[in-house]
Amino acid sequence: MTLELVVTAVGPDRPGIVHAVTAALLSVAGNITEAQQFCDAASGRFFMRVCFTSEADQPDTLIGDAFKPVAARCDMQWQL
């Protein structure tokens, strides 16, 4: 069964965030269907929203395992 999921992430702006997030999705066979991101220059905060599909049996667990190190490394809060 294909699930449609959305992950949002917020944290300090820095190089490599988009790469890290998309690599984490790739590692759990996520297929990105839509993505938006922007940086608020006044606050230096980065915001990202990614829609993707997954056929994983336990996407919450797999995606959580993939995102926790990314979130820690990039100092981001995220939500699935």
C-alpha atoms as one frame of an Amber mdcrd trajectory, in Angstrom:
protein
   0.000   0.000   0.000   1.353   3.404  -0.970   1.130   6.052   1.743   1.194
   9.794   1.089   3.154  11.592   3.817   4.359  15.099   4.628   7.406  16.039
   6.648   8.057  19.581   7.862  11.346  20.835   9.262  12.466  24.108  10.858
  15.890  25.136  12.047  18.799  27.496  11.593  19.713  28.075   7.955  22.925
  26.372   6.842  24.274  24.695   3.724  23.292  21.089   3.071  19.861  20.895
   4.715  17.943  20.086   1.523  20.513  17.429   0.636  20.361  15.882   4.117
  16.549  15.765   4.195  16.170  14.355   0.687  18.918  11.785   1.322  17.075
  10.644   4.460  13.902  10.173   2.403  15.827   8.284  -0.260  17.266   5.976
   2.393  13.732   4.791   3.233  12.654   4.585  -0.431  10.566   7.753  -0.204
   9.495   9.283  -3.514   9.239  13.089  -3.304   6.121  14.417  -5.020   6.330
  18.057  -3.889   8.827  20.186  -1.955   9.016  23.773  -0.759  11.680  25.460
   1.284  12.698  28.982   2.174  14.910  30.906   4.534  13.658  33.836   6.569
  16.608  36.214   6.243  15.543  38.311   9.240  15.608  35.375  11.656  18.066
  33.115   9.843  15.551  30.251  10.101  15.083  27.626   7.390  11.642  26.126
   6.703  10.952  23.036   4.615   7.867  21.017   3.683   8.206  17.819   1.653
   5.357  15.634   0.384   6.365  12.108  -0.516   5.058   8.610  -0.980   6.271
   5.469   0.729   5.445   1.803   0.512   7.250   1.003   3.770   5.443  -1.229
   6.245   6.242   1.059   9.194   6.993   4.488   7.694   6.825   6.336  11.029
   9.565   4.141  12.493  11.735   4.057   9.369  11.444   7.774   8.694  11.996
   8.601  12.352  15.162   6.517  12.371  16.352   8.263   9.192  15.448  11.802
  10.332  16.673  11.791  13.926  20.376  12.038  12.996  19.624  14.665  10.319
  17.589  16.742  12.760  20.304  16.510  15.399  23.087  17.405  12.950  21.122
  20.343  11.490  19.599  21.459  14.831  16.062  21.160  13.405  12.647  20.365
  14.761  10.621  18.166  12.430   7.223  16.565  12.205   5.779  13.786  10.071
